[in-house]
Amino acid sequence: MLKIENLTKIYRGGKVAVDKLNLDIQEGEFIAFIGTSGSGKTTALRMINRMVEPTSGKITLDGKDLTKMNAVTLRRSIGYVIQQIGLMPHMTIRDNITLVQKLLKWSKEKKDETASRLIELVNLPQSYLDFYPAQLSGGQQQRIGVLRALAANQDIILMDEPFGALDPITRDTLQDLIKDIQQRLNKTIIFVTHDMDEAIKLADRIAIMHEGKLIQFDTPDNILAAPANDFVKEFIGSHRLIQQKPNVKTVDEVMIKPISITIEKSLDEAIRLMVEKRVDTLFVTDGDNRLQGYLDVESFTGARKTKRSVSECYEKDVFYVKTGSKLQDSVRRILKRNLKNIPVVDDENRLVGLVTRANIVDIVYDTIWGDEEPMVSSEEQNGSEGSKELIGG
């Protein structure tokens, strides 16, 4: 789809920012550019939409030479998201989302329909379309910046460290969001980051750059298993042990059976189930086993005097991952958010499994000391006290 051949940028004074970069990027891929400061990753990204003009080399999209296109027309056909977001403060969120569509002279009806459809993708209410950027949090503004890049239906989206200025939890949430949107809409995303964990989590393939040169271009698993040289080894870090374990890659391989209750059940039934299964958390589902939230011991505090059913007191804000997700993503989320566990759902949001702190401890033991004993021998969904102590719970 996108072919980069011998792409080079030399600034005045002879500074070589990008040196004969060669890449083939397929439709629907998520590509991460990563490297040290001054490695050329941002320059390479900006040459794709010609915000930086290349000194030499060629970029073709489906065989069409981008260097021969009108630069303004090219930029309107490629989405672009930056760390500073760049929302227009005097325009509503609706107008910000459809800014490129306005330039392309889309009808008002088509613009409104697009804004309404897209804001649902980032889990923001329709009423926010009439807000102004200053009325939104930094994380919400960044979601709108992503939507603006999607609004004109461009096939390629460029992202230059879009989450770098956000707090860790907001950043983690938006990483999950953009990956989910990218997969659902089959967008080609080229993403610049300085964070190796972010690249591993998001990218189908990672381009590691150093001093303007492409050092290694491969899948995260292949890079972790076979770094091209000592620079790559040092860059990825020896502490990323779990990713290097060849036989444990996804949550499906370590998840256990969760204990759940349907939303219409009574609190008395929920308590009896907790006591019977000896757990302090139940996952709440609807009649089709779709995850709705969770119910824990704290949910019962004072509730039994005034509330009778699960539907009246369960927590709706629940973090989850999908089947096939990388195990490392769950490890990072459990540690970063100090969670006890993370439910696993399928593409229809049906509850299918659970990853716990106890699972993670067993994997760490196995990775470091080569212990091949089974990682989980029961259906316990609460990490032991010893597990919590070991990994900071």
LUMKOL-756194 format. One line per field, with one value per residue (C-alpha): x, y, z; residue number from 1. Coordinates in Angstrom, 3 decimals. Layout:
! LUMKOL-756194
u = [X:...] $
v = [Y:...] $
w = [Z:...] $
resi = [NUM:...] $
! end
This chain:
! LUMKOL-756194
u = [0.000:2.525:6.049:8.967:12.138:15.512:13.786:16.385:16.302:19.442:19.170:21.373:24.858:24.831:22.845:21.361:18.032:16.817:19.226:17.855:14.782:13.069:9.717:6.735:3.553:0.438:-3.165:-4.611:-1.240:-0.322:3.294:5.307:8.408:10.611:14.123:16.262:15.894:17.153:16.839:14.744:11.432:9.340:11.055:10.280:6.623:6.283:7.777:4.885:2.385:5.108:5.011:8.739:9.854:12.307:15.730:15.576:13.762:10.243:6.944:4.163:0.627:-0.923:1.639:0.891:3.903:3.013:5.897:4.145:0.778:-0.335:0.905:-2.322:-4.501:-2.209:-2.471:-6.266:-6.231:-4.052:-5.134:-2.709:-2.741:-0.133:0.619:-0.611:-4.012:-4.557:-8.316:-9.750:-10.848:-13.535:-15.195:-17.540:-16.482:-18.802:-17.048:-13.612:-14.356:-15.615:-13.043:-11.443:-14.873:-15.742:-12.632:-13.706:-17.149:-19.205:-22.890:-24.062:-26.149:-23.173:-20.921:-23.473:-24.014:-20.269:-19.721:-22.607:-21.338:-17.711:-18.206:-19.781:-16.508:-14.685:-17.420:-18.370:-22.014:-23.693:-24.200:-20.433:-20.717:-22.012:-19.296:-16.104:-12.619:-12.048:-15.008:-13.295:-10.438:-7.053:-7.832:-11.225:-9.665:-7.155:-10.020:-11.530:-8.166:-8.207:-11.782:-10.896:-8.245:-10.878:-13.720:-12.803:-12.408:-8.701:-7.084:-3.809:-3.512:-0.207:0.267:3.208:3.453:-0.259:-0.424:2.942:1.549:-1.189:-1.168:-0.423:-4.000:-5.527:-2.737:-3.357:-7.083:-6.517:-4.004:-6.679:-9.199:-7.091:-6.070:-9.696:-10.805:-7.915:-8.853:-12.571:-12.146:-9.095:-7.122:-3.412:-1.773:1.840:2.641:5.729:6.612:9.621:8.013:8.925:6.054:3.622:5.115:4.949:1.348:0.018:2.093:1.847:5.410:7.973:10.564:13.524:15.608:18.987:20.908:18.621:18.937:16.425:18.017:15.260:11.737:9.756:6.939:7.224:7.621:10.414:12.256:12.061:13.145:15.941:17.208:19.222:22.211:23.403:21.722:18.314:18.964:19.752:16.864:14.170:15.564:16.405:13.583:10.932:11.225:7.620:7.447:10.440:8.718:7.852:5.022:2.942:1.850:-1.870:-4.376:-6.197:-3.325:-3.424:-6.972:-9.115:-12.872:-14.461:-17.282:-20.223:-23.820:-26.579:-27.797:-31.365:-30.312:-30.821:-28.083:-28.781:-28.061:-24.862:-23.650:-24.416:-22.442:-19.461:-19.436:-19.836:-17.015:-14.914:-14.332:-14.696:-15.664:-18.426:-18.584:-22.029:-23.426:-26.694:-28.759:-26.429:-23.316:-22.187:-20.055:-21.857:-19.628:-18.658:-19.850:-17.392:-17.564:-17.417:-20.509:-22.529:-21.595:-24.905:-26.612:-28.574:-30.678:-32.015:-31.257:-32.373:-30.881:-27.508:-28.726:-29.045:-25.486:-23.003:-20.042:-20.264:-16.706:-14.787:-11.459:-11.267:-9.258:-10.344:-9.427:-6.183:-4.781:-1.086:-0.393:2.085:-0.732:-2.606:0.525:1.120:-2.481:-2.655:0.535:-0.093:-3.695:-3.090:-5.907:-6.583:-7.710:-8.891:-11.845:-11.463:-14.278:-14.821:-15.728:-19.376:-18.340:-19.235:-17.312:-14.995:-12.136:-10.125:-6.464:-5.396:-2.414:-1.785:-1.524:1.041:3.203:3.321:4.372:7.143:8.416:8.284:10.072:12.887:13.495:12.141:9.517:7.162:4.528:0.936:0.364:-3.103:-4.478:-7.894:-10.602:-9.575:-10.030:-8.465:-4.681:-3.194:-1.697:1.735:1.086:0.050:3.186:5.435:4.111:3.114:-0.526] $
v = [0.000:2.651:2.232:4.341:4.091:5.606:8.487:11.032:14.405:16.544:19.935:22.957:22.420:18.794:17.388:14.049:13.663:10.606:8.431:6.258:4.951:1.962:0.626:-1.266:-0.639:-2.705:-1.545:-1.758:-2.026:-0.172:0.938:2.557:4.684:4.728:5.821:8.120:11.902:13.067:9.615:10.952:9.322:12.519:13.829:10.538:10.783:14.391:13.598:11.221:14.116:16.523:18.810:18.247:17.957:15.105:15.841:12.678:9.387:8.366:7.732:5.956:5.125:2.328:3.171:6.913:9.153:11.407:13.774:14.805:15.536:18.992:19.234:20.751:18.138:15.422:16.672:16.747:13.095:11.925:12.264:13.897:13.891:15.678:15.910:19.504:18.382:21.662:22.013:25.368:27.016:29.187:26.222:23.645:20.020:19.238:21.831:20.686:17.070:18.005:20.686:18.750:17.803:21.509:22.163:19.308:20.975:18.108:18.834:19.866:16.712:14.503:16.383:16.153:12.447:11.811:13.780:11.981:8.556:9.169:10.598:7.289:5.555:7.383:6.899:10.560:11.738:13.393:16.558:17.164:18.005:21.435:22.032:24.022:22.530:24.440:22.585:19.192:17.565:17.032:13.371:14.200:16.830:14.272:11.918:14.677:15.179:11.494:11.785:14.767:12.617:9.934:12.219:12.657:8.888:9.016:5.634:6.716:8.416:9.900:10.337:12.197:11.234:12.032:10.802:12.046:14.898:12.869:11.244:7.472:6.259:8.556:7.572:3.876:4.311:6.206:3.609:0.946:3.173:3.985:0.358:-0.735:1.939:1.115:-2.554:-1.917:0.635:-1.043:2.197:2.351:4.197:5.374:6.361:8.097:7.361:7.363:4.761:1.143:-0.201:1.894:0.632:-3.005:-2.593:-0.876:-1.779:-4.642:-3.761:-1.442:0.631:1.309:4.274:5.632:8.580:8.740:5.092:2.262:-0.306:-2.930:-3.246:-6.209:-7.390:-6.705:-10.407:-10.827:-7.752:-8.942:-12.438:-11.407:-7.814:-6.772:-5.488:-4.209:-0.825:-2.494:-4.745:-1.749:0.265:-2.353:-3.059:-6.342:-5.885:-6.811:-10.481:-11.494:-10.545:-12.773:-15.911:-17.754:-19.957:-17.310:-14.451:-13.775:-13.566:-16.601:-18.838:-17.870:-16.705:-18.590:-18.944:-15.831:-15.933:-13.925:-13.054:-11.747:-8.212:-9.049:-11.195:-10.031:-8.831:-11.792:-14.150:-12.234:-12.541:-16.255:-16.752:-14.807:-16.925:-20.159:-19.373:-17.554:-14.461:-10.755:-9.743:-10.860:-9.801:-8.633:-9.762:-9.499:-12.450:-13.007:-13.053:-9.599:-7.832:-4.941:-4.230:-5.718:-6.061:-6.203:-6.169:-2.376:-2.244:-3.708:-1.022:0.393:-0.918:-3.770:-1.344:0.503:-1.662:-5.156:-6.066:-6.240:-3.745:-1.052:-1.074:-2.669:-0.659:0.044:1.358:-1.859:-2.307:-5.288:-6.721:-8.706:-12.258:-12.375:-9.345:-9.437:-10.686:-7.869:-5.321:-6.939:-7.095:-3.395:-2.501:-4.541:-2.971:0.591:0.762:-1.421:-3.767:-7.176:-8.664:-7.927:-9.645:-10.914:-10.509:-11.657:-9.483:-9.443:-8.239:-11.622:-12.511:-15.438:-15.292:-13.511:-12.585:-12.123:-10.968:-14.591:-15.503:-12.774:-13.854:-17.421:-16.184:-14.045:-17.021:-19.222:-16.640:-15.946:-19.420:-21.673:-23.304:-25.213:-26.015:-25.076:-21.365:-21.645:-24.769:-23.547:-21.060:-18.523:-15.079:-13.129:-12.850:-14.204:-11.848:-13.159:-12.328:-8.804:-8.237:-9.470:-7.200:-4.169:-4.838] $
w = [0.000:1.198:-0.130:1.095:-1.010:-0.085:1.687:2.783:4.500:4.745:6.418:5.826:7.106:6.039:8.995:7.846:9.656:7.721:5.754:2.915:4.722:3.070:4.310:2.917:4.939:4.285:4.421:7.936:9.689:12.869:12.504:15.301:14.681:17.759:18.577:20.652:20.468:17.076:15.518:12.617:13.532:13.503:10.368:8.617:9.671:8.514:5.111:4.428:4.263:3.082:6.070:5.636:2.031:1.387:-0.041:-2.099:-2.284:-3.159:-1.366:-3.254:-2.159:-4.218:-6.894:-6.890:-6.247:-3.293:-4.003:-7.213:-5.598:-4.537:-0.937:0.454:-1.269:0.096:3.679:3.478:2.425:5.337:8.976:11.399:15.209:17.327:21.038:21.236:19.851:17.997:18.514:17.504:20.793:19.195:17.447:18.947:19.221:16.288:14.114:15.270:14.358:10.895:10.128:7.275:5.921:5.819:3.746:1.465:1.166:2.567:3.203:6.686:6.988:6.173:8.591:11.429:10.811:10.883:14.104:15.797:14.732:15.608:19.086:20.069:19.168:21.961:24.575:24.897:25.045:22.066:24.131:24.003:20.302:21.290:23.892:23.320:23.842:27.095:28.617:28.132:30.001:28.334:27.705:26.216:23.964:22.732:21.868:19.747:18.044:17.101:15.820:13.644:11.958:11.313:10.233:6.566:6.201:5.331:4.938:6.573:9.961:11.155:14.907:16.427:20.119:20.597:24.207:25.471:27.583:29.292:32.723:32.722:33.282:30.636:28.262:28.879:28.225:24.963:23.778:24.184:22.439:19.385:18.910:19.081:16.579:14.244:14.155:13.726:10.927:9.336:9.299:8.522:11.417:11.543:15.102:16.517:20.131:22.446:24.723:23.937:26.041:23.992:20.732:21.869:23.002:19.892:16.859:14.404:13.401:14.958:13.075:15.373:14.224:15.310:13.887:10.858:9.934:10.195:12.523:12.709:11.314:12.576:14.817:18.553:19.295:16.755:17.976:21.571:20.626:18.246:18.625:15.569:17.554:20.941:20.422:20.016:23.032:25.195:23.785:24.473:27.966:29.616:32.147:29.577:30.486:30.079:26.412:25.713:26.986:23.772:25.047:26.841:24.588:24.975:27.811:26.396:27.486:31.156:31.883:34.366:34.723:36.310:38.831:37.502:38.299:36.063:36.562:37.632:40.636:44.220:46.566:48.842:45.932:45.179:48.779:48.872:45.645:47.016:50.175:48.227:45.787:48.412:46.263:46.997:43.439:41.079:37.455:36.380:33.031:31.135:29.963:26.998:29.224:28.050:30.654:32.377:35.359:38.697:42.263:45.161:48.935:49.006:46.794:49.667:52.195:53.354:50.215:51.765:53.801:50.756:47.700:46.821:43.453:41.741:39.143:41.814:43.146:40.737:39.409:35.683:35.195:34.591:32.798:30.480:27.605:24.581:23.698:21.766:23.627:24.429:27.916:28.475:28.093:30.979:33.101:32.571:33.283:36.493:37.820:36.606:37.837:40.914:39.877:41.406:38.119:34.593:32.882:29.317:26.775:23.195:20.193:21.332:24.805:26.335:29.490:28.749:31.247:33.908:34.346:37.978:39.966:40.928:37.233:36.705:39.647:38.346:34.896:36.403:38.403:35.323:33.186:35.628:37.039:34.298:36.469:34.207:36.839:35.901:36.414:37.962:39.574:40.676:39.774:42.404:40.966:43.844:44.157:47.379:49.945:49.044:45.397:46.242:48.276:45.485:42.770:44.754:45.480] $
resi = [1:2:3:4:5:6:7:8:9:10:11:12:13:14:15:16:17:18:19:20:21:22:23:24:25:26:27:28:29:30:31:32:33:34:35:36:37:38:39:40:41:42:43:44:45:46:47:48:49:50:51:52:53:54:55:56:57:58:59:60:61:62:63:64:65:66:67:68:69:70:71:72:73:74:75:76:77:78:79:80:81:82:83:84:85:86:87:88:89:90:91:92:93:94:95:96:97:98:99:100:101:102:103:104:105:106:107:108:109:110:111:112:113:114:115:116:117:118:119:120:121:122:123:124:125:126:127:128:129:130:131:132:133:134:135:136:137:138:139:140:141:142:143:144:145:146:147:148:149:150:151:152:153:154:155:156:157:158:159:160:161:162:163:164:165:166:167:168:169:170:171:172:173:174:175:176:177:178:179:180:181:182:183:184:185:186:187:188:189:190:191:192:193:194:195:196:197:198:199:200:201:202:203:204:205:206:207:208:209:210:211:212:213:214:215:216:217:218:219:220:221:222:223:224:225:226:227:228:229:230:231:232:233:234:235:236:237:238:239:240:241:242:243:244:245:246:247:248:249:250:251:252:253:254:255:256:257:258:259:260:261:262:263:264:265:266:267:268:269:270:271:272:273:274:275:276:277:278:279:280:281:282:283:284:285:286:287:288:289:290:291:292:293:294:295:296:297:298:299:300:301:302:303:304:305:306:307:308:309:310:311:312:313:314:315:316:317:318:319:320:321:322:323:324:325:326:327:328:329:330:331:332:333:334:335:336:337:338:339:340:341:342:343:344:345:346:347:348:349:350:351:352:353:354:355:356:357:358:359:360:361:362:363:364:365:366:367:368:369:370:371:372:373:374:375:376:377:378:379:380:381:382:383:384:385:386:387:388:389:390:391:392:393] $
! end
